């Protein structure tokens, strides 16, 4: 059961879920506004980020999570047979048991005995 939207001020992009919700309550009077072209990249990126986060939380397999991210990057890089955006292709995640860079140590620190915390 979906709750009726509360009256108030919103700043939410119109997606299918919101469209369906508003259709169930025709007595409500929603007010929509334009999305300026300058705002689109950041607003769409935030929207997709939220959707992607939810999808990744629902996917229990870590490898499938990585593959899903790389498929999205492939899509953004452009279709095969067209000029691809290699700067995006090069951002694909690499399968590795330790995929997070934690530090880069200058060469002169090698063997200096710098103690690292173990926690």
C-alpha positions in Angstrom: 0.0 0.0 0.0 1.4 3.3 -1.1 0.8 6.4 1.1 -0.7 9.5 -0.3 2.0 12.1 -0.9 2.0 14.8 1.7 1.2 18.4 0.6 4.4 20.5 0.7 7.3 21.7 -1.4 9.1 19.1 -3.4 12.2 19.2 -5.6 12.0 15.8 -7.3 12.6 14.8 -10.9 9.5 13.3 -12.6 10.0 9.6 -13.1 7.5 6.7 -13.7 7.1 6.0 -9.9 6.1 9.6 -9.2 3.9 9.7 -12.3 2.1 6.6 -11.1 1.8 7.9 -7.6 0.3 11.2 -8.6 -2.2 9.4 -11.0 -3.6 7.5 -8.0 -4.5 10.8 -6.4 -6.1 13.0 -9.0 -7.5 15.4 -6.3 -3.9 16.6 -5.6 -2.7 19.6 -7.6 1.0 19.1 -8.4 3.0 22.0 -9.7 5.8 21.2 -12.1 8.7 23.4 -13.1 11.4 23.4 -15.9 14.8 21.9 -15.5 17.3 24.3 -17.0 19.9 22.8 -19.4 22.7 23.9 -17.1 21.2 22.0 -14.2 20.6 18.8 -16.1 24.0 17.1 -15.8 24.2 17.4 -12.0 20.5 16.7 -11.4 20.4 13.7 -13.7 23.7 12.4 -12.3 22.3 12.6 -8.8 19.1 10.9 -9.9 21.0 8.0 -11.6 23.3 7.7 -8.7 20.4 7.0 -6.3 18.9 4.5 -8.7 22.3 2.8 -9.2 23.0 2.7 -5.5 19.6 0.9 -4.9 20.3 -1.6 -7.7 23.7 -2.3 -6.3 22.4 -2.8 -2.8 19.8 -5.3 -4.1 22.5 -7.3 -6.0 24.2 -9.7 -3.6 26.9 -10.9 -5.9 30.0 -8.5 -5.8 31.2 -9.6 -9.3 27.8 -8.9 -10.8 27.9 -5.4 -9.1 31.2 -4.7 -10.9 29.9 -6.0 -14.2 26.8 -3.9 -13.9 28.9 -0.8 -13.4 31.1 -1.6 -16.4 28.0 -2.2 -18.5 26.8 1.3 -17.7 30.2 2.7 -18.5 30.1 0.8 -21.9 26.7 2.4 -22.6 28.0 5.9 -21.8 31.2 5.4 -23.9 29.0 4.9 -27.0 27.9 2.1 -29.3 30.3 -0.2 -31.0 31.1 1.0 -34.5 30.9 4.6 -33.6 33.7 6.9 -32.3 33.9 5.8 -28.6 34.8 8.0 -25.7 37.9 6.2 -24.6 38.3 8.5 -21.6 35.1 6.8 -20.3 36.0 3.3 -21.4 39.3 3.6 -19.4 37.2 4.1 -16.2 35.9 0.6 -16.2 36.5 -1.3 -13.0 39.2 -4.0 -13.0 38.5 -7.4 -11.4 41.0 -7.6 -8.5 40.8 -9.0 -5.0 42.0 -5.6 -3.7 40.3 -3.0 -5.9 40.9 0.1 -3.8 44.1 2.1 -4.0 44.9 3.2 -0.4 48.2 4.9 -0.8 51.1 5.8 -3.0 54.4 6.0 -1.2 57.3 8.0 -2.6 60.3 5.9 -3.5 62.5 7.5 -0.8 60.1 6.1 1.9 61.0 2.5 0.9 62.6 0.7 3.8 62.3 3.7 6.1 60.4 1.6 8.6 57.3 3.8 8.6 54.8 2.2 11.0 51.3 1.6 9.7 48.3 1.2 11.9 46.7 -2.2 11.9 43.2 -1.0 12.5 
